[in-house]
Amino acid sequence: MIFLERASRWYGQVIGLNDVSCSFGPGITALLGQNGAGKSTMLKLITGQLRPTTGSLTVFGDAPFSNPNVYKRIGYCPETDSFYEDMTGRQFVNLMARMAGVPNDAVDGVVTRTLDTVGMLDRCDKKIAGFSKGMRQRIKFAQALAHDPDILILDEPLNGLDPVGRRDLQNLLKQLADAGKTIVISSHILHEVEQMTRHIVLLHKGRLLALGDVGEIRSLIDKHPHRVRVEMEGARPFARKLMAMPNVLSVTFDRHNPNLVEIETAEPDVFYTEVSDLVLSEGIEFSAFTSPDTKLESVFGYLVKGGAS
């Protein structure tokens, strides 16, 4: 639904986005990057607030800049608030829904359902000026959702939400993705993004550094050994068996927990197969078997360090 082809955006002599080609389709995609990476520039290009300096960007096959036909199919939740503070939450969502094309005779019912969906129906008739940060986030999301868009662009949507609010939003976004919506989320909260999606687009200094499934991306970072942590009774005898495997680079014991060992391997797929065979043949039992290197935060760190070098 969203296609960038060698898209760049310059601000005078400053490059906000540099020669980026990628696409976004149904499901949830996390747009990641440090401050200044180009995330906001990309979101402004997708939502038609900016046009590419060079290259092209299309949404539903059309250029989104100054294009109402595209706007009405996009729901946008910006990071920065821009409310009419004297309005109530219901009035604001009503206004934004009508501006997005919801018919006047249907708008009241649509707004009520949307406010209920985001958990604001019991508080929506108070003035926005008195809302907490979490309440303001919910109202921003409600106005993005009210006209039932095909695409949702969410810039730091988890900011200001309490743990319950974050869980509710994550569950709602999963439901919308399952229904076929295209959802692009810009976020710094990596472990919470990871609970929603494994598909990422990573920007660094205006360039596309990586895109795709986190696990597939991690498998391509061959200069960083893959780490696996095992916790079990009898860790030392097990570690000796691991050291005999040709794909194991190192085995390190935890100083505070003799049952915890960390293994580094250059061939994780081969390692997992051989460990499985060993477990089945000898009836070994683990208390825990995890890999920190399959986590989004670890992949993010490896890629950014590599991109910065």
Secondary structure by P-SEA (a helix, b strand, c coil): cbbbcbbbbbcccccccccccccccccccccccccccaaaaaaaaaaccccccccccccccccccccaaaaaabbbbbccccccccccaaaaaaaaaaaaccccccaaaaaaaaaaaaccccccccccccccaaaaaaaaaaaaccccccbbbbccccccccaaaaaaaaaaaaaaaaabbbbbbbbcaaaaaaaccccbbbbccccccccccaaaaaaacccbbbbbbbbccaaaaaaaaaaacccccbbbbbcccccbbbbbbccaaaaaaaaaaaaaaccccccbbbbccccaaaaaaaaaaaaac
